[in-house]
Amino acid sequence: MAEVIDLEAKKKKDQNRKAALERSRKIEAVLHMFQCSQCAMKCMKCGSQMELVPHESSEPRLPYRFCQSCKEEYMEFLERLHGRGDPECYWYNKEWMEVWKAWMHYQDALGRYQISEGFRRLMDEIKGS
């Protein structure tokens, strides 16, 4: 005769597996947020590896971590926002300005997400379990 299947045990096992998968998805979401967007050793714009630099510097404090190349572009972007900038750099055109504006909008959205109720709830769930 065939073996009797314990349906309650099978149901419980499936629920545990689904709960473990859900927890794993939540942890991955948090890890992705902090590993990818908050890494102190990567340029926030291009993602290239950087050396950790002490905060005490003669350069003006920027709101983002940039490699040297992206920092120069950011400074040019700020100049152009104020109607200045190097006119010989023809490649810094309207579309280039749109790229920078979109990137800054993305950074603002990340910041808002990190302080959102949903993300805080997710963090609390992960801390509590």
Secondary structure, DSSP 8 states (H G I E B T S, - for coil): ------HHHHHHHHHHHHHHHHHHHHHHHHHHHHHHHS-TTB-TTT--B-----S--SS---SS---HHHHHHHHHHHHHHTT-S-TT-TTS-HHHHHHHHHHHHHHHHHHHHHTSHHHHHHHHHHHH-
